[in-house]
C-alpha cells in the first residue's frame, strides 16, 4: 500500500510498536478509517509476538527490526523511510491506542506554521491527568523546553508529533534512541538547528491493553531520569549536527 503519489503533501503515519499484538491491529484500522489517503507503516521494534503479522493483516506496511532499539530507533527508521520515499510530512501515532487518529489532521495542521507540531496534553482539551512526581516532571520539562523552543509548550514528552520536510531531514541525521531521547533530546537538537515548534491541544486516551505506568517509585525514577535527560540535551552541542537540515535535498 505504501507509495508516494502526486498529492501536494504526501503523508506518512509512522507507528512504532514493540509487542503490541493486542493493540496494533485496532490502531491501524482506526487510522485507515479516519484517513485512508495517508500511508501507514508500522515499525516492528524487535517484537517477540505477532505484532508484524497483525499489523499487515490490518492493512499497514511493516518494517521489522532485528532486535529492540527503543522508540527512538524505531522512529529514526520511520523518518529514514519517509525521506527516501519523498514524504513531506510524517507523524508518529503510538500503537497502544493512546493517540486518537481523529486528531491526526489537527496535529498536521500545525505544520502550516512550524517545522514540528506536537499533539499536547495539558492544553485545556480532554481529561488526561497525571499526578505526583511524574506531573511535576512534565511541568518542569515543559517550562525548560518552552525557553529552548521560544514558544509556550505544555507537553514536552508527547510522542504524538508531526514533522515537516526540514524536521524529517533533521531527524534522520539525529534522533537518539536512549531513554527520553526520542522526545526531549531530539526536540532540543531540532531547535538548536533552527527548526520551529508549535503545539496543538489533543485529548489522550488510556491504553487499550497492557500497562505503561509504574507506581510511586517508578514515578520518582521518571522524574529524575527526565530532568537528567533534558539537562544533557540542553548542554550537548547539537548545532553542528542539524544546521544543514534545511539546505540539503532528500536522498
Secondary structure, 3 states (H helix, E strand, C coil): CCCCCCCCCCEEEEEEECCCCCCHHHHHHHHHHHCCCCEEEEEEECCCCCHHHHHHHHCCEEEEECCCCHHHHHHHHHHHHHHHCCCCEEEECCCCCCCCHHHHHHHHHHHHCCCEEEEECCCCCCCCCCCHHHHHHHHHHHHHHHHHHCCCCCCCCCCCEEECHHHHHHHHHCCCCCCCHHHHHHHHHHHHCCCCEEEEECCCCCCCCCCCCCCHHHHHHHHHHHHHHHHHHHHCCCHHHHCCCCCCCCC
